[in-house]
Amino acid sequence: MTQTKTQRYVALDVLRGMTVAGMILVNNPGSWSHIFPPLKHAAWIGCTPTDLVFPFFLFCVGVAMAFSFAKYGDALNKKSAWKLVKRGILIFLVGLGLNMFPFYPTSPHDAGWTFGQNWVYWLQHVRIFGVLQRIAMCYVLGGFLALILKKPKRILWGIAGVTFLHWLILYVFGSDPGWSTLEGNISGKIDIALLGENHVYHGYGIPFDPEGLLGAISGAGTVLLGYFIGQMIRHTDNKTEAVAKLYTTAAICLALGCVWSIWLPISKPLWTGSYVLYAGGWAILCLAFFVWFIDVKGKEKVFLPFKAMGMNPLFAFVMAGLTVKIFGRMIHWTAADGSNVTPLGWFYKHCCVSIFGNNEYASLMYAICYVALFLLMALWLYRKKIIIKL
């Protein structure tokens, strides 16, 4: 195979940018009680378009890694290991900081408490894991495995190994009412044992963190799949030939994911191996389309906002999280009816609801406008040639 280190795929920046835009879109509806149906996660088993967003990003992390670690000879050495560890720690800390922001208690029980008591309550209830923390763990584990395994065939065995290991742990240590259920899976119990119930996600009605520790093992499989694809296209001189390889690989992954789901359900909260292959298949399919449309046919201009966001993905995601906390919670005023109003709440009510009514279309309009704000920010950074990296 001929190595082409200097060959660049704009399609990767575009796909990564569209993925970050999708993450912001699904995380910021105008109303959580009126979510546009395609922007909802599957309850537990199954996969909606929204459930594809996160694995798409991890996939892009793996593809980009195959290019960025070429300068280290695709080998595990002091420099490559230090980059993995340092970047992983920084991403994890940024995610933890985002969970902790605005760095003071926001519990409804705060009233009448002393300052010291409030801080104790706050520190005892901060969620430890999250999206960026999962990305960090998968980046480090997937990166080390990729650089150790090196060769494409070994990487495929690595993907099979981590996904099977994850399945085995779920199956062997699961309990009633079933190893793949919300109540019986071992994944949530591991996080509770390590961190305590107060520090994990409670959105499922019971303590369970969908970005917990065990899922990082299979999540590393998503990174490895991206790394395998990155190596494939990096070592393919003809981009049209690369597209054909991508479509073939996508079909194989989708088929394997669907077949495996007969025994191992497709589940984003558990990040099952069937989910790794199924979501990875769709990610490869989308990358194939964008490589053909952008890098082969040269249709890049229409995707410029997403390319810009793809060059500053972490910054855009963090800013979106900070903005909703600042302008959706911290800054507020008292309306004429005595209720608290925030700038984002005012926009939703007076700009979105006033046009569509209080329904899922108003919620969708708000989410799209929110994404547009950060696409404009990314374009500004792109025009100024500013790239913010950890």
C-alpha positions as CSV (number, residue, x, y, z in Angstrom):
1,M,0.0,0.0,0.0
2,T,1.2,3.5,-0.8
3,Q,1.1,5.9,2.1
4,T,-0.2,9.4,1.3
5,K,0.4,11.5,4.4
6,T,-0.3,14.8,2.8
7,Q,-3.7,13.8,1.3
8,R,-6.5,15.6,3.1
9,Y,-10.1,14.8,3.2
10,V,-12.3,17.8,3.6
11,A,-15.2,15.4,3.9
12,L,-14.0,14.5,7.4
13,D,-14.1,18.1,8.6
14,V,-17.7,18.4,7.1
15,L,-18.9,15.2,8.7
16,R,-17.4,16.1,12.1
17,G,-18.9,19.6,11.9
18,M,-22.4,18.2,11.0
19,T,-22.0,15.8,13.9
20,V,-21.3,18.5,16.4
21,A,-24.2,20.5,15.0
22,G,-26.3,17.5,15.5
23,M,-25.1,17.1,19.1
24,I,-26.0,20.7,19.8
25,L,-29.4,20.3,18.0
26,V,-30.5,17.3,20.0
27,N,-29.2,18.7,23.3
28,N,-31.1,22.0,23.1
29,P,-34.8,21.7,22.2
30,G,-37.0,24.7,23.0
31,S,-39.0,22.5,25.3
32,W,-38.2,19.1,26.7
33,S,-41.9,18.3,26.8
34,H,-42.4,19.1,23.1
35,I,-39.3,17.5,21.3
36,F,-39.5,17.1,17.5
37,P,-39.9,13.3,17.2
38,P,-36.8,12.5,15.1
39,L,-34.8,14.3,17.7
40,K,-35.7,11.9,20.5
41,H,-33.5,9.1,21.7
42,A,-34.8,5.5,21.7
43,A,-36.2,4.8,25.2
44,W,-33.7,1.9,25.7
45,I,-33.5,-0.6,22.9
46,G,-33.4,0.6,19.3
47,C,-31.8,3.4,17.3
48,T,-33.2,6.8,16.1
49,P,-31.4,9.3,14.0
50,T,-30.6,11.1,17.3
51,D,-28.9,8.0,18.6
52,L,-26.4,8.1,15.7
53,V,-25.0,11.5,16.6
54,F,-22.6,10.5,19.4
55,P,-21.1,7.4,17.7
56,F,-20.6,9.5,14.6
57,F,-18.4,11.8,16.6
58,L,-16.3,9.0,18.1
59,F,-16.0,7.5,14.7
60,C,-14.6,10.8,13.4
61,V,-12.2,10.9,16.3
62,G,-10.8,7.6,15.2
63,V,-10.6,8.6,11.5
64,A,-8.8,11.8,12.4
65,M,-6.4,9.9,14.7
66,A,-5.3,7.7,11.8
67,F,-4.1,10.9,10.0
68,S,-2.7,12.8,13.0
69,F,-0.7,9.9,14.4
70,A,1.0,9.3,11.0
71,K,3.7,11.8,12.2
72,Y,4.5,9.3,15.0
73,G,4.9,6.5,12.5
74,D,1.6,5.0,13.6
75,A,3.5,3.6,16.6
76,L,3.2,3.8,20.4
77,N,6.1,5.7,21.7
78,K,6.7,8.4,24.3
79,K,5.4,11.2,22.1
80,S,2.2,9.5,20.9
81,A,1.5,8.1,24.4
82,W,1.9,11.5,26.0
83,K,-0.4,13.1,23.4
84,L,-3.1,10.5,24.1
85,V,-2.9,10.8,27.9
86,K,-2.6,14.6,28.0
87,R,-5.4,15.2,25.6
88,G,-7.6,12.6,27.2
89,I,-7.1,14.2,30.7
90,L,-7.8,17.7,29.3
91,I,-11.0,16.7,27.5
92,F,-12.2,14.8,30.6
93,L,-11.5,17.9,32.8
94,V,-13.3,20.2,30.4
95,G,-16.3,17.9,30.5
96,L,-16.3,17.8,34.3
97,G,-15.9,21.5,34.4
98,L,-18.9,21.9,32.1
99,N,-21.0,19.7,34.5
100,M,-19.8,21.8,37.5
101,F,-20.4,25.2,35.9
102,P,-21.6,27.7,37.1
103,F,-19.6,26.5,40.1
104,Y,-22.2,27.3,42.8
105,P,-25.2,25.3,44.1
106,T,-28.3,25.4,41.9
107,S,-30.5,23.0,44.0
108,P,-34.1,24.1,44.7
109,H,-33.2,23.3,48.4
110,D,-30.7,26.1,48.6
111,A,-33.1,28.6,50.1
112,G,-32.2,29.3,53.8
113,W,-29.0,27.3,53.7
114,T,-25.6,28.7,54.7
115,F,-23.0,29.2,52.1
116,G,-20.9,26.3,53.4
117,Q,-23.9,23.9,53.4
118,N,-24.8,24.8,49.9
119,W,-21.3,23.9,48.6
120,V,-21.3,20.6,50.4
121,Y,-24.6,19.7,48.8
122,W,-23.4,20.8,45.4
123,L,-20.1,18.9,45.6
124,Q,-22.0,15.8,46.7
125,H,-24.3,15.9,43.7
126,V,-22.1,16.8,40.7
127,R,-22.3,14.3,37.9
128,I,-18.8,12.9,37.1
129,F,-19.4,11.4,33.7
130,G,-20.8,13.0,30.5
131,V,-20.3,13.3,26.8
132,L,-16.9,14.8,26.8
133,Q,-15.8,12.4,29.5
134,R,-16.9,9.4,27.4
135,I,-15.0,10.9,24.4
136,A,-11.9,11.3,26.5
137,M,-12.0,7.7,27.8
138,C,-12.7,6.2,24.4
139,Y,-10.0,8.4,22.8
140,V,-7.3,7.2,25.3
141,L,-8.3,3.5,25.2
142,G,-9.0,3.4,21.5
143,G,-5.9,5.3,20.7
144,F,-3.6,3.0,22.7
145,L,-5.1,-0.1,21.2
146,A,-4.9,1.3,17.7
147,L,-1.2,2.2,18.1
148,I,-0.4,-1.1,19.7
149,L,-2.3,-3.2,17.1
150,K,-1.1,-1.0,14.1
151,K,-2.1,-3.4,11.2
152,P,-5.6,-3.3,9.8
153,K,-6.3,-7.0,10.4
154,R,-5.2,-6.7,14.0
155,I,-7.4,-3.6,14.4
156,L,-10.4,-5.5,13.2
157,W,-9.6,-8.2,15.8
158,G,-9.3,-5.4,18.3
159,I,-12.8,-4.2,17.4
160,A,-14.2,-7.7,17.8
161,G,-12.3,-8.1,21.1
162,V,-13.5,-5.0,22.9
163,T,-17.2,-5.4,21.7
164,F,-17.2,-9.1,22.7
165,L,-15.6,-8.4,26.0
166,H,-18.2,-5.8,26.7
167,W,-21.0,-8.2,25.8
168,L,-19.5,-10.9,28.0
169,I,-19.3,-8.6,31.0
170,L,-22.9,-7.6,30.5
171,Y,-24.1,-11.2,30.1
172,V,-22.1,-12.8,32.9
173,F,-22.7,-10.1,35.6
174,G,-26.2,-9.0,34.7
175,S,-29.1,-9.7,37.1
176,D,-32.9,-9.8,37.2
177,P,-35.0,-8.8,35.3
178,G,-32.3,-9.3,32.6
179,W,-28.7,-8.5,31.7
180,S,-29.7,-6.0,29.0
181,T,-32.4,-4.2,31.0
182,L,-32.3,-0.8,32.7
183,E,-32.7,-2.4,36.1
184,G,-30.5,-5.6,35.6
185,N,-27.5,-4.4,33.7
186,I,-24.1,-4.4,35.4
187,S,-23.0,-1.1,33.7
188,G,-25.0,1.1,36.0
189,K,-24.0,-0.9,39.1
190,I,-20.3,-0.4,38.4
191,D,-20.7,3.4,38.2
192,I,-22.7,3.5,41.4
193,A,-20.2,1.3,43.2
194,L,-17.3,3.6,42.1
195,L,-19.0,7.0,42.4
196,G,-22.1,6.7,44.4
197,E,-25.7,7.3,43.3
198,N,-25.5,11.0,43.6
199,H,-22.8,11.4,41.0
200,V,-24.4,9.5,38.1
201,Y,-27.2,10.4,35.7
202,H,-30.8,10.1,37.0
203,G,-32.7,10.8,33.8
204,Y,-34.0,7.2,33.4
205,G,-35.9,7.3,36.7
206,I,-33.2,5.3,38.5
207,P,-29.4,6.0,38.9
208,F,-27.8,4.9,35.6
209,D,-25.2,6.8,33.6
210,P,-25.3,6.3,29.8
211,E,-21.8,7.7,29.6
212,G,-20.5,5.4,32.3
213,L,-17.2,3.5,32.6
214,L,-18.2,0.1,31.1
215,G,-19.5,1.6,27.9
216,A,-16.0,3.2,27.3
217,I,-14.8,-0.3,26.4
218,S,-17.2,-0.8,23.5
219,G,-17.0,2.9,22.8
220,A,-13.3,2.3,22.1
221,G,-14.5,-0.1,19.4
222,T,-16.2,2.8,17.7
223,V,-12.9,4.8,17.8
224,L,-11.0,1.7,16.5
225,L,-13.5,1.4,13.6
226,G,-12.9,5.0,12.7
227,Y,-9.1,4.4,12.9
228,F,-9.4,1.4,10.6
229,I,-11.4,3.5,8.1
230,G,-8.9,6.4,8.4
231,Q,-6.0,4.0,7.6
232,M,-8.0,2.6,4.7
233,I,-8.6,6.0,3.0
234,R,-5.2,7.3,3.9
235,H,-3.4,4.5,2.1
236,T,-5.7,4.7,-0.9
237,D,-4.4,7.1,-3.5
238,N,-7.5,7.2,-5.7
239,K,-10.4,8.8,-3.8
240,T,-13.0,7.3,-6.1
241,E,-11.6,3.9,-5.2
242,A,-11.7,4.9,-1.5
243,V,-15.4,5.7,-1.9
244,A,-16.0,2.2,-3.2
245,K,-14.2,0.7,-0.3
246,L,-16.2,2.8,2.1
247,Y,-19.6,1.8,0.7
248,T,-18.6,-1.9,0.8
249,T,-17.4,-1.6,4.4
250,A,-20.5,0.3,5.4
251,A,-22.8,-2.4,4.0
252,I,-20.8,-5.1,5.9
253,C,-21.0,-3.2,9.2
254,L,-24.7,-2.6,8.9
255,A,-25.4,-6.2,8.0
256,L,-23.3,-7.5,10.9
257,G,-24.9,-5.0,13.3
258,C,-28.4,-6.1,12.4
259,V,-27.6,-9.8,12.6
260,W,-25.8,-9.5,15.9
261,S,-28.8,-7.5,17.3
262,I,-30.8,-10.7,17.3
263,W,-28.8,-11.8,20.3
264,L,-27.4,-8.5,21.5
265,P,-29.9,-5.6,21.3
266,I,-28.9,-2.3,19.7
267,S,-28.8,0.0,22.7
268,K,-27.1,3.4,23.0
269,P,-27.3,3.6,26.8
270,L,-25.4,0.3,27.0
271,W,-23.3,1.0,23.9
272,T,-23.6,-2.6,22.8
273,G,-21.4,-4.2,20.2
274,S,-24.3,-4.4,17.7
275,Y,-24.8,-0.7,18.2
276,V,-21.1,-0.1,17.5
277,L,-21.4,-1.9,14.1
278,Y,-24.8,-0.5,13.2
279,A,-24.0,3.1,14.0
280,G,-20.5,2.7,12.5
281,G,-22.0,1.4,9.3
282,W,-24.1,4.6,9.0
283,A,-21.1,6.8,9.8
284,I,-19.0,5.1,7.1
285,L,-21.9,5.4,4.6
286,C,-22.2,9.2,5.3
287,L,-18.4,9.6,5.0
288,A,-18.4,7.8,1.7
289,F,-21.1,10.1,0.4
290,F,-19.3,13.2,1.5
291,V,-15.9,12.0,0.1
292,W,-17.5,11.5,-3.3
293,F,-19.5,14.7,-3.2
294,I,-16.9,17.0,-1.7
295,D,-13.4,15.5,-2.3
296,V,-14.1,13.9,-5.7
297,K,-16.8,16.2,-7.2
298,G,-15.5,19.3,-5.5
299,K,-18.8,20.5,-4.1
300,E,-17.4,22.0,-1.0
301,K,-18.8,25.6,-0.7
302,V,-22.3,24.5,0.2
303,F,-20.9,22.8,3.3
304,L,-18.6,25.6,4.4
305,P,-20.4,26.3,7.7
306,F,-20.1,22.6,8.7
307,K,-16.4,22.5,7.6
308,A,-15.8,25.5,9.8
309,M,-17.5,23.9,12.8
310,G,-15.6,20.7,12.1
311,M,-12.3,22.5,12.5
312,N,-13.3,23.8,16.0
313,P,-15.6,21.0,17.2
314,L,-14.7,20.9,20.9
315,F,-14.9,24.7,21.3
316,A,-18.3,24.8,19.6
317,F,-19.7,22.1,21.8
318,V,-18.4,23.6,25.0
319,M,-19.6,27.1,24.1
320,A,-23.1,25.7,23.3
321,G,-23.2,24.1,26.8
322,L,-22.0,27.3,28.5
323,T,-24.4,29.5,26.6
324,V,-27.5,27.5,27.6
325,K,-26.5,27.6,31.2
326,I,-25.7,31.3,31.2
327,F,-28.6,32.6,29.1
328,G,-31.0,29.9,29.8
329,R,-30.6,29.6,33.6
330,M,-28.2,32.2,35.2
331,I,-29.4,35.4,33.6
332,H,-33.0,36.1,34.3
333,W,-35.5,38.8,35.2
334,T,-39.0,38.9,36.7
335,A,-41.8,39.1,34.2
336,A,-45.1,41.0,34.7
337,D,-46.8,37.8,35.8
338,G,-44.1,37.2,38.5
339,S,-42.4,34.4,36.7
340,N,-38.6,34.2,36.0
341,V,-37.7,34.8,32.4
342,T,-34.3,34.0,30.8
343,P,-33.1,35.4,27.4
344,L,-33.4,32.0,25.8
345,G,-36.7,31.4,27.4
346,W,-38.0,34.7,26.1
347,F,-36.8,33.9,22.6
348,Y,-38.6,30.5,22.6
349,K,-41.8,32.0,23.9
350,H,-42.0,35.2,21.8
351,C,-40.2,34.1,18.6
352,C,-40.9,30.4,18.3
353,V,-44.1,29.7,20.2
354,S,-45.7,32.9,18.8
355,I,-45.2,31.5,15.3
356,F,-45.9,27.8,15.6
357,G,-47.7,27.5,18.9
358,N,-46.4,25.6,21.9
359,N,-45.6,22.3,20.1
360,E,-42.7,20.3,18.6
361,Y,-42.3,22.6,15.6
362,A,-41.6,25.6,17.9
363,S,-39.1,23.4,19.7
364,L,-37.5,22.5,16.4
365,M,-37.3,26.1,15.3
366,Y,-35.6,27.0,18.6
367,A,-33.1,24.1,18.2
368,I,-32.2,25.1,14.6
369,C,-31.7,28.8,15.6
370,Y,-29.5,27.7,18.4
371,V,-27.3,25.6,16.1
372,A,-27.2,28.5,13.6
373,L,-25.7,30.7,16.3
374,F,-22.7,28.4,16.7
375,L,-22.3,27.8,13.0
376,L,-21.9,31.6,12.6
377,M,-19.4,31.6,15.4
378,A,-17.5,28.8,13.7
379,L,-17.5,30.6,10.4
380,W,-16.1,33.7,12.1
381,L,-13.3,31.6,13.6
382,Y,-12.7,30.0,10.2
383,R,-12.4,33.4,8.5
384,K,-10.0,34.6,11.1
385,K,-8.0,31.3,10.7
386,I,-8.4,30.5,14.4
387,I,-8.3,26.9,15.5
388,I,-8.7,26.1,19.2
389,K,-7.2,22.8,20.2
390,L,-6.4,21.0,23.5
